[in-house]
Each structure stands twice: as C-alpha cells, then as structure tokens.
Amino acid sequence: MVREPLWVRAFWDREAGVWVADSQDIPGLITEAESLNRLRRKLDAMIPELLRDNCGCSRRPMPFDIAIA
C-alpha cells in the first residue's frame, strides 16, 4: 500500500533569521531551523513522534514533502 505524503509548509522568517515549518496534516507541528537541511533533519525526528502522540499512528517512517512558501 502506497501512502500519500504528508505536507509540511516551510517559510523563511526574515526577522528571526530561520526557516519555520508547520503543517495542517500533522497536528502540533511547528518548528524552526537555521537551514533547510537542519529543518528536514528535525522534521524526520519530530513527525513520527507527533503522529504517535497526537493521532495514535505507528512510529514507522512517514513520507512527507516540504512546500516552500
């Protein structure tokens, strides 16, 4: 069974000097990082935990895509 990827929105916060990510697909997701690479690494760790804690989903890797806004 192929899962549809979850969507994460990322945008550059000029005032704070960081990338910010949030998602309508992942309850409770809001995070920031200095670069897109660091943001992706944070999301790799956070998304399974948030889905488990907020939705009762398993910790299996969850595919996600980042939309740059």
N, C-alpha and C positions, 0 to 999 in steps of 0.2 A: 504494500500500500504506500503510495507516494503522498507525503504531506505537503500541503501548501506552505510556503514560507511565511513566517510572521513578519510584520513590517515594523521597522523602527525608523523614526524621523530623527535626523541629526541636523543641527544648525550651528553656525559659528556665532558665539556671543562675543561681540566686539569689545564690550565694556569689561567683561571678565577675562577675556583672552583664552577662552576654552570652547571646545565642542560640547554641545549639550544634546542628549538623546532622551526621547520619550516615545511612548507607543500606546495606541488605542488597543492593540492586540494583546498587550502584556500588562495586566493590572499592577500598578505600583512602580512601574519603571520610570525613573528619572535619574540620570547620572551625567557626569561631565568628565572630560579628559583634555589634556593639552594637545593631543594629536588624534587623527582618525585611527591610527594603528593602536594606540593605547585605548581608545574608546571601544574598538572591536574586541580587544582582549578583555576589557571589563564586562562587556555585554556577553561574551562567551561564558563567563563565570556567573553573572547575575541572572540571566534569563532562565536557566533551568531551576535555580533556587526560587525565583519569584513565581514561576509557574507551579512548582510543587507547593509552595506555601499559600498561594492565593487561589489556585484552581484545582489542587489535588492531582496535577499531572505528574507523570514519572520524571525522573532525572535524565532520561535519555537525551542525547544531543537533539536540540530543536533547531531546525533550519530557520534562519532569519535573513532578511535583506535590509540594508540601510538606504533610506531615501534621503538624499541631501537636499535640504530646503534652503 
